[in-house]
Amino acid sequence: MSKVHVKTGDTVILLTGKYEDKYNSKGDRKTGKVLEVSPKEGKVIVEGINVITKHVKPTRMGEKGGIVKTEAPLYASKVQLVCPKCNKPTRIGHVIEDGKKLRTCKKCGKSFE
């Protein structure tokens, strides 16, 4: 089974792709909250990023069909974790404290969970 560097609920920033704003500086990149992680595929679903339109058919009596907007998965390598302490995009380090493995920010050095 593959590992993914982000967890559900993390705030991430988009590094590449069609949703990256090419005309603004790097500080104006899209950010969002991770809704779902699929380590087997190496993909994540991020809130408000990679939104697609789906045509949905009504399956039961009384249910409505139509066009629904939903987030599609994208590769985890295209996103980077934003540190909740220093609010900067960062890589993750690991520290063992009191028998627990904690994730740490490589920029500010503070641990979070």
C-alpha positions as CSV (number, residue, x, y, z in Angstrom):
1,M,0.0,0.0,0.0
2,S,1.3,3.5,-0.9
3,K,1.7,6.4,1.5
4,V,0.4,9.9,1.0
5,H,1.9,12.9,2.7
6,V,-1.5,14.6,3.5
7,K,-4.4,13.5,5.7
8,T,-8.1,14.2,5.6
9,G,-8.8,17.7,7.0
10,D,-5.4,19.2,6.1
11,T,-5.2,22.5,4.3
12,V,-3.2,22.2,1.1
13,I,-2.0,24.5,-1.7
14,L,-2.1,23.6,-5.4
15,L,1.3,23.5,-7.0
16,T,0.5,22.7,-10.7
17,G,-2.5,22.2,-12.9
18,K,-5.2,24.1,-14.7
19,Y,-6.4,25.7,-11.5
20,E,-3.0,27.4,-10.8
21,D,-3.3,31.1,-11.5
22,K,-0.5,31.7,-14.0
23,Y,-0.9,35.5,-13.9
24,N,-0.6,36.0,-10.1
25,S,2.4,35.3,-7.9
26,K,3.0,32.1,-6.0
27,G,1.3,33.5,-2.9
28,D,-2.0,33.7,-4.8
29,R,-2.3,30.0,-5.5
30,K,-5.5,28.1,-4.8
31,T,-5.8,26.5,-1.3
32,G,-8.4,24.1,0.0
33,K,-9.2,21.5,2.6
34,V,-8.6,17.8,1.9
35,L,-12.0,16.0,1.9
36,E,-10.8,12.5,1.0
37,V,-7.5,10.6,0.5
38,S,-7.1,7.6,-1.6
39,P,-3.6,6.2,-0.9
40,K,-4.0,3.2,-3.2
41,E,-4.4,5.5,-6.2
42,G,-2.2,8.2,-4.8
43,K,-5.0,10.8,-5.2
44,V,-6.8,13.4,-3.0
45,I,-10.0,15.3,-3.3
46,V,-9.7,18.9,-2.3
47,E,-12.6,21.3,-1.5
48,G,-13.2,23.8,-4.3
49,I,-10.4,22.6,-6.6
50,N,-10.8,20.5,-9.8
51,V,-14.6,21.0,-9.8
52,I,-16.3,19.1,-12.6
53,T,-20.0,19.0,-13.8
54,K,-21.7,15.7,-13.8
55,H,-25.0,14.9,-15.5
56,V,-27.0,12.8,-13.0
57,K,-30.0,10.7,-13.9
58,P,-32.8,10.2,-11.4
59,T,-32.5,6.7,-10.1
60,R,-35.7,6.4,-8.0
61,M,-39.2,7.7,-8.3
62,G,-39.4,11.3,-7.1
63,E,-35.7,11.9,-7.2
64,K,-34.4,14.8,-9.3
65,G,-31.7,14.5,-12.0
66,G,-29.7,17.3,-13.5
67,I,-26.3,18.8,-13.6
68,V,-24.3,18.6,-10.4
69,K,-21.0,20.2,-9.6
70,T,-18.5,18.0,-7.7
71,E,-14.8,17.8,-6.9
72,A,-12.8,15.3,-8.8
73,P,-9.7,13.6,-7.5
74,L,-6.2,14.8,-8.4
75,Y,-2.8,13.4,-7.8
76,A,-1.3,14.0,-4.3
77,S,2.0,15.1,-5.8
78,K,0.3,18.2,-7.1
79,V,-0.6,19.5,-3.7
80,Q,1.6,20.7,-0.8
81,L,0.6,20.9,2.9
82,V,0.1,24.3,4.5
83,C,1.4,24.5,8.0
84,P,-1.4,25.4,10.5
85,K,1.1,27.3,12.7
86,C,3.1,29.4,10.3
87,N,0.6,29.4,7.4
88,K,3.3,28.6,4.8
89,P,3.4,25.7,2.3
90,T,5.9,23.2,3.7
91,R,7.2,19.7,3.6
92,I,6.6,17.3,6.5
93,G,9.1,15.9,9.0
94,H,8.5,13.4,11.7
95,V,9.4,13.5,15.4
96,I,8.7,10.9,18.1
97,E,7.5,12.4,21.4
98,D,6.2,10.3,24.3
99,G,6.0,7.3,22.0
100,K,3.8,9.1,19.5
101,K,4.9,9.9,15.9
102,L,4.1,13.6,15.2
103,R,4.2,15.5,12.0
104,T,6.4,18.6,12.0
105,C,6.8,21.7,9.8
106,K,10.1,21.8,8.0
107,K,10.0,25.6,8.0
108,C,9.1,26.6,11.5
109,G,9.9,23.3,13.2
110,K,6.7,23.1,15.3
111,S,4.8,19.9,15.5
112,F,1.1,19.6,14.7
113,E,-1.7,17.0,14.6
